[in-house]
Structure formats: structure tokens, C-alpha cells
Amino acid sequence: MSAATPAAVAPVSHPSTRAAFGPHLPFLRRYARALTGSQRSGDAYVRAALEALIADPDSIRHDGDPRVELFRLFHAFWNGVAEESGDEAMGSQGEEMIAQLPRNRREALLLTAVEGFGAADAATILNRSREEVEGDIAAATSSIGAEMACRVLIIEDEPIIALHLQDIVEEMGHSVAGVAMTHKEATAMMAAEPAELVLADIRLADGSSGIDAVNEILAARPVPVIFITAYPERLLTGERPEPTYLITKPFEPTMVVATIGQALMLARQTAG
């Protein structure tokens, strides 16, 4: 979670525009945070894209799918910034990860696996051909493998969901350090068997908070955390410190795979 609260994301001014695009803003924040690896950076890019829309309402196609158009507007802004700065090499391990999963592949995978766009809509958002996007998705999926292997702590009080997550994690080549059902179990497991990644539910079996457990874990050991919740929009307001990575219940395995891959890649790039 971010250490500081960013400024609230600028509202979309015109009432009809706000009605069309407002419901999709939480999920654009989720995407931008996953793409950049930071609540602060992701929300800042979303805010800048919305400011561009306010300054030039004709930059968006009002007769198109509002969700597609909102993400397309974001990418029109994001691409200019990303192309100017480039993917910074952060050590040999970071360079290897970037080579395996360059920006265009990460974008295509996150848009389809996490945000649920079809390849055609993702192509519109990215201003690329459908064939290129499909190729990027296939390449990205094949690149997220055992070379990223790590130990994962699962904090989840529903046994079926915990087993599902464990199966996904192990099929990716990772090992599970433990499955905790409460705040106390989670912090104890992390102390006994330190993990490099945490998957955490928000509400736990004894009424304790997964967020509180994660905050205690992060105070002792900075690791990437992916939260899992049935109500992601409640943690995507842009008005307070919030998670960078969110998976929505019910989830597809591809969503978990894509989010884990992105979180590990950016964490290792930064650490490298």
C-alpha cells in the first residue's frame, strides 16, 4: 500500500460525461496502479488523463463504449510518457524480467486477464492491431513462469478459495509458505517462514482485517501484496492510501497469474 495519500483524482466535469465514465474510474485506477506498480503513480496518470479530457472533450468518442474510450484516453496519455522515459533497467535481474515481459505485453495481458477486455477492445485501447495484441498476450503468458519462482503467503479464510489460489500459485512454479485464516496466523507465519509475495483477503475468519495483517507484515518486511476482495471499488477511490494490486472475487486463474507476474516483475526490477 502507498505510504502517503495522493491528491484525489480530478472529477470529470460535464454531468453526462461523469455519468458515462464515472462508474469505470475505479477500475481504471486498478489498471493504472498495476501497470505502474504504485498507487501514487497510477492515480497521478489517471488524474492527468482526466484533466486532458476536461481540457479537450473532443479527445474522446462519445458514441463509443465509455469503458473502452476511458481506457483509450488513458493510454493516449500514458504511451507518450512511457515512450519518453522508457523501461529503466534496474540491475541484471530487472533487465532480464523486462526483456521477457516488455511494456506492450504487460499492457495487453493486464487489459484482458485483469480488466476483462476482449482482444478487439484491447487493440482499440492500445491503438494496435488485434493480431498484435493476441500475439502479445500469448507471449506474456508464456513468459510468466518458473524463472520468477518465489514463496507465497496466502491470507484467506475461505478454504475453497485458499485451495484454488494455492493450486494457481503452485502451477506457476511458486511454493506456498503457508495459508493463514486470521491476522494473528498471518503475522506468525510470515515471521516463521518469510515469503516474497502475499495474497490477502480483506475480511478474515475471526473478524480481523487482512489489511491490518498486511500493514504489520510490511512494517517488518517490504514485499509485494495483492489484495483479493469482492468489492474492489471500495479500495479504488484515490482518496487515501490504498492497495496497488487488487483481484476481484470471483476471479479467473488468468487474472491471478497476470497480477502475480506484474507484481513480481516490478518488485524485482526495483530491487535489482
Wavefront OBJ file of the C-alpha trace (Angstrom):
o trace
v 0.000 0.000 0.000
v 1.189 3.537 -0.597
v 2.958 5.339 2.187
v 1.246 8.660 1.557
v -2.172 9.773 0.423
v -2.237 11.137 -3.140
v -4.415 14.041 -4.158
v -7.905 12.917 -5.094
v -8.325 12.081 -8.756
v -9.837 15.027 -10.608
v -13.552 14.603 -11.311
v -14.922 14.552 -14.826
v -16.758 17.870 -15.062
v -19.636 17.607 -17.526
v -22.641 15.754 -15.993
v -23.227 13.491 -18.998
v -19.531 12.689 -19.223
v -19.366 11.988 -15.499
v -22.372 9.663 -15.723
v -20.831 7.764 -18.649
v -17.283 7.395 -17.377
v -17.583 7.721 -13.587
v -18.511 4.067 -12.895
v -15.394 2.897 -14.727
v -12.877 5.118 -12.911
v -12.181 2.708 -10.008
v -11.142 0.009 -12.459
v -9.002 2.405 -14.487
v -7.248 3.205 -11.192
v -6.727 -0.505 -10.565
v -5.235 -0.952 -14.033
v -3.008 2.120 -13.773
v -1.721 1.073 -10.349
v -0.905 -2.442 -11.560
v 0.761 -1.051 -14.675
v 2.986 1.362 -12.744
v 3.346 -0.669 -9.535
v 2.285 2.275 -7.377
v -0.935 3.830 -6.110
v 0.628 7.288 -6.259
v 1.904 6.958 -9.823
v -1.152 5.139 -11.141
v -3.594 7.646 -9.686
v -1.464 10.542 -10.957
v -1.599 9.222 -14.530
v -5.363 8.728 -14.278
v -5.770 12.257 -12.959
v -3.667 13.662 -15.797
v -5.724 11.766 -18.387
v -8.955 13.134 -16.900
v -7.549 16.639 -16.919
v -6.755 16.171 -20.611
v -10.364 15.106 -21.190
v -11.669 18.200 -19.378
v -9.360 20.435 -21.435
v -10.344 18.757 -24.720
v -13.723 16.964 -24.597
v -13.367 16.077 -28.287
v -10.426 13.784 -27.444
v -12.909 11.051 -26.625
v -15.521 9.395 -28.842
v -18.827 9.903 -27.103
v -20.594 7.413 -29.374
v -18.254 4.559 -28.378
v -18.203 2.192 -25.422
v -17.420 4.543 -22.494
v -15.222 1.989 -20.724
v -13.146 1.372 -23.830
v -12.931 5.110 -24.517
v -11.811 5.904 -20.974
v -9.008 3.352 -21.135
v -8.096 4.516 -24.651
v -7.787 8.104 -23.416
v -5.588 6.963 -20.546
v -3.307 5.105 -22.954
v -3.025 8.058 -25.303
v -1.505 9.962 -22.372
v 0.390 7.045 -20.802
v 2.085 5.999 -24.053
v 3.644 9.418 -24.537
v 5.104 9.403 -21.032
v 6.249 5.767 -21.162
v 7.878 6.125 -24.573
v 9.713 9.242 -23.462
v 11.068 7.689 -20.251
v 11.400 4.074 -21.458
v 11.667 0.987 -19.258
v 14.507 1.710 -16.875
v 16.956 -1.140 -16.310
v 17.237 -1.770 -12.577
v 20.029 -4.329 -12.339
v 20.646 -7.564 -14.186
v 17.610 -9.380 -12.792
v 15.379 -6.423 -13.634
v 16.776 -6.293 -17.162
v 16.022 -9.993 -17.642
v 12.433 -9.536 -16.464
v 11.880 -6.520 -18.731
v 13.268 -8.435 -21.706
v 10.839 -11.274 -21.060
v 7.817 -9.067 -20.403
v 8.165 -5.686 -22.143
v 5.593 -2.942 -21.689
v 3.357 -3.768 -24.665
v 2.969 -7.364 -23.464
v 2.226 -6.305 -19.892
v -0.420 -3.876 -21.132
v -2.141 -6.445 -23.323
v -2.128 -9.081 -20.583
v -3.427 -6.775 -17.842
v -6.187 -5.363 -20.054
v -7.501 -8.794 -20.976
v -6.712 -11.008 -17.981
v -7.341 -8.491 -15.197
v -9.731 -5.914 -16.652
v -11.655 -8.389 -18.800
v -11.435 -6.681 -22.183
v -11.586 -8.823 -25.297
v -8.662 -8.725 -27.711
v -10.553 -6.430 -30.119
v -11.296 -3.841 -27.435
v -7.745 -4.094 -26.088
v -6.475 -3.420 -29.598
v -8.647 -0.288 -29.778
v -7.371 0.900 -26.408
v -3.737 0.295 -27.337
v -4.086 1.569 -30.914
v -2.674 -1.677 -32.246
v -3.987 -4.493 -34.413
v -5.904 -7.367 -32.882
v -3.282 -9.778 -34.192
v -0.503 -7.852 -32.453
v -2.411 -7.811 -29.169
v -3.188 -11.538 -29.344
v 0.475 -12.231 -30.012
v 1.495 -10.093 -27.031
v -0.958 -11.894 -24.754
v 0.385 -15.297 -25.778
v 3.997 -14.179 -25.372
v 3.329 -12.569 -21.993
v 1.527 -15.633 -20.675
v 4.372 -17.936 -21.689
v 6.956 -15.609 -20.076
v 5.400 -15.730 -16.612
v 6.934 -18.957 -15.403
v 9.279 -20.653 -13.019
v 12.042 -18.053 -13.569
v 10.022 -15.806 -11.238
v 9.527 -18.566 -8.643
v 9.142 -17.397 -5.055
v 7.491 -18.262 -1.733
v 3.917 -17.000 -1.363
v 1.877 -16.431 1.794
v -1.888 -16.795 1.282
v -4.161 -14.997 3.768
v -7.672 -16.305 3.078
v -10.374 -17.629 5.405
v -12.479 -19.475 2.811
v -10.904 -22.960 2.370
v -12.113 -23.477 -1.202
v -10.737 -20.126 -2.355
v -7.486 -20.742 -0.466
v -7.053 -24.120 -2.187
v -7.823 -22.555 -5.566
v -5.201 -19.868 -5.000
v -2.699 -22.474 -3.824
v -3.247 -24.531 -6.988
v -2.746 -21.457 -9.200
v 0.384 -20.379 -7.334
v 1.951 -23.839 -7.468
v 1.085 -24.310 -11.144
v 3.027 -21.092 -11.808
v 6.080 -22.693 -10.203
v 5.876 -20.893 -6.850
v 5.755 -22.529 -3.418
v 3.257 -21.715 -0.679
v 4.825 -20.637 2.610
v 1.511 -21.048 4.396
v -2.229 -20.399 4.364
v -3.449 -18.141 7.178
v -7.070 -17.574 8.155
v -6.578 -14.759 10.680
v -4.413 -11.682 11.285
v -2.528 -13.494 14.078
v -1.847 -16.566 11.941
v -0.653 -14.427 9.047
v 1.912 -12.469 11.021
v 3.127 -15.608 12.791
v 3.563 -17.491 9.503
v 5.399 -14.576 7.930
v 7.781 -14.432 10.876
v 8.403 -18.190 10.788
v 8.535 -18.681 7.002
v 9.242 -15.325 5.286
v 7.506 -15.038 1.922
v 8.354 -12.867 -1.083
v 4.730 -12.244 -2.074
v 1.443 -12.022 -0.144
v -2.062 -12.752 -1.426
v -4.542 -11.366 1.117
v -8.284 -11.318 1.607
v -9.703 -8.176 3.216
v -12.021 -9.725 5.846
v -10.805 -12.758 7.780
v -12.408 -15.601 9.735
v -12.314 -14.131 13.239
v -13.445 -10.688 12.118
v -9.874 -9.434 11.871
v -8.613 -7.406 8.923
v -6.357 -8.625 6.143
v -5.317 -5.009 5.610
v -4.159 -4.734 9.243
v -2.251 -8.012 8.911
v -0.542 -6.793 5.753
v 0.371 -3.443 7.321
v 2.053 -5.284 10.195
v 3.887 -7.566 7.764
v 5.054 -4.634 5.632
v 6.352 -2.795 8.682
v 8.835 -5.629 9.174
v 9.458 -6.758 5.588
v 8.597 -4.903 2.362
v 7.072 -7.388 -0.081
v 4.537 -7.019 -2.911
v 0.965 -7.597 -1.773
v -2.080 -8.493 -3.865
v -5.435 -7.990 -2.169
v -8.440 -10.127 -3.040
v -11.925 -8.721 -2.487
v -15.483 -8.918 -3.749
v -15.736 -5.109 -3.551
v -12.664 -3.628 -5.269
v -14.305 -0.255 -5.923
v -14.260 0.411 -2.157
v -10.461 0.369 -2.256
v -10.054 2.289 -5.517
v -11.250 5.762 -4.584
v -7.917 7.548 -4.943
v -8.656 9.449 -1.717
v -6.474 7.592 0.820
v -3.602 5.098 0.976
v -4.936 2.065 -0.892
v -3.607 -1.216 -2.354
v -1.639 -1.172 -5.567
v -2.784 -4.637 -6.684
v -6.382 -5.847 -6.420
v -8.052 -9.032 -7.627
v -11.841 -9.171 -7.765
v -13.812 -12.135 -6.413
v -14.868 -14.297 -8.141
v -11.657 -14.429 -10.164
v -10.329 -16.317 -13.148
v -6.926 -18.021 -12.859
v -5.572 -15.797 -15.643
v -6.311 -12.722 -13.519
v -4.265 -14.132 -10.649
v -1.422 -15.203 -12.950
v -1.221 -11.806 -14.671
v -1.312 -9.833 -11.436
v 1.293 -12.012 -9.723
v 3.567 -11.752 -12.747
v 3.295 -7.956 -12.889
v 3.766 -7.523 -9.134
v 6.859 -9.746 -9.016
v 8.402 -8.242 -12.122
v 8.097 -4.674 -10.864
v 9.240 -5.611 -7.359
v 12.346 -7.359 -8.682
v 13.034 -4.601 -11.177
v 13.029 -2.076 -8.341
v 15.059 -4.282 -6.004
v 17.624 -5.090 -8.694
l 1 2 3 4 5 6 7 8 9 10 11 12 13 14 15 16 17 18 19 20 21 22 23 24 25 26 27 28 29 30 31 32 33 34 35 36 37 38 39 40 41 42 43 44 45 46 47 48 49 50 51 52 53 54 55 56 57 58 59 60 61 62 63 64 65 66 67 68 69 70 71 72 73 74 75 76 77 78 79 80 81 82 83 84 85 86 87 88 89 90 91 92 93 94 95 96 97 98 99 100 101 102 103 104 105 106 107 108 109 110 111 112 113 114 115 116 117 118 119 120 121 122 123 124 125 126 127 128 129 130 131 132 133 134 135 136 137 138 139 140 141 142 143 144 145 146 147 148 149 150 151 152 153 154 155 156 157 158 159 160 161 162 163 164 165 166 167 168 169 170 171 172 173 174 175 176 177 178 179 180 181 182 183 184 185 186 187 188 189 190 191 192 193 194 195 196 197 198 199 200 201 202 203 204 205 206 207 208 209 210 211 212 213 214 215 216 217 218 219 220 221 222 223 224 225 226 227 228 229 230 231 232 233 234 235 236 237 238 239 240 241 242 243 244 245 246 247 248 249 250 251 252 253 254 255 256 257 258 259 260 261 262 263 264 265 266 267 268 269 270 271 272
